[in-house]
Amino acid sequence: MSDYTFPPDPRRRPVLRLATADGPLRDSYDVAMLDLDGVVYRGEDAIDHTAEALVDAAERGLRLAYVTNNAARTPADVVAKLRGLRMPTEDDSVVTSGQAAGRLVASLVPEGARVLVVGGAGLVEALEERGLVPVTSADDAPAAVVQGFSPDLAWGQLAEGAYAVATGIPWVASNTDGSIPTPRGLAPGNGTLVAAVATATGRAPEVAGKPYAPLFDETVLRVGGSRPLVVGDRLDTDIEGANNVGADSLLVFTGVAGLDQVIAAPPHMRPTFLAPDLRGLALLQRPVSVEGADTARCGDQVVRCREARLVVDGAREPSDVQEAVDLLRAAVALSWHLLDEDDGASPDTVDAADVRDALEGWGVR
């Protein structure tokens, strides 16, 4: 959520243009930090091609870290779900914003302190891992409040959180995602619940999850890796978070972000690479050439801008997923070029309907 500010971090860097990879991405990085909802699964179902892509990447040596802003479940519960969906998973390969929140809270309160939990079992376990004592009432004299998503969260828990937050004690939110993807569409995320407490108290929390650094740093501490690739479906959490810690990123179109959002993205929310889905880990990210002010070319795919419309040259739909990546890259590169040349003015005036139509069969909307 834009209401929260980032602490200074020398790793932060914007993305001005798409990067090139002349070999599969799975071979260029030592760990993939994979978002879950909207990337690996949607609700209780695996996203198409995900298991096959991740098995292939893991067999070729890419370490997999499943990194989620959802603090409702314990890591063990998430591991069990992933294995049930045939995803390659180690016991310690899931890292949650609840774990990052637990470490952050522990740095703010004395050892063994009581902490009021507004959320689910994932937060309780994360606090206990840090030697803290979870409580459920503001009358229990908590030293801090930690808040995370739970589908069973009731008004009473929000009220207890507000009572405690109003006393001025530290308040940590696992994340501030405004929405979560479900099989029926987007539903309210933890950010909406955090906003309720913020509105009631006039305060803002410290945030552990994406796009803030603590969750990325927690992942490195638990899973390792020195050259991570962040893989996500949201510009305002996964991609902005990667840029905040100086990591490369791959945006997939299986969750929240659509083409219109990506072509209008400011530099701090731009991904390094693009793909329709996780098959992109095995593909090339070919060079894009922007020719003049109105044409971009990637591989055999050409996109032109005609009267503020992005037009696919020859109106030929991609015949395979590599060509779909090429078309995505040409369209986005041209849009960013036009946006930057215009000093960021009027990004909504570029119509990408022709490109979306050509990519519809590849899940891009």
Protein Blocks (a to p, Z undefined) as FASTA:
>chain_A
ZZbccdddfkbccdfbdcddfbdfklmpcbdcddfehplpghjbccehklmmmmmmmmno
pacddddfblkbcfklmmmmmmmnopacdfklcccfklmmmmmmmmmpcehiacddeddf
klmmmmmmnopacdfbfklopabdcddddfkbcfklmmmmmmmmmnopacddfbfcfbdc
dfkbccddfklmmmmmmmmnopacddfbdcbfklmmmmmmmngpjbdcdddfbfklmmmm
mmmnopacdddfkbmbcfklmmmpcfklccfbdcfblmlmmpccdddddehjlbccehjb
ccddeehiacdehiiacfbfklmmmmmmmmmmmmmmmmmmnnopakllpccklmmmmmmm
nopZZ
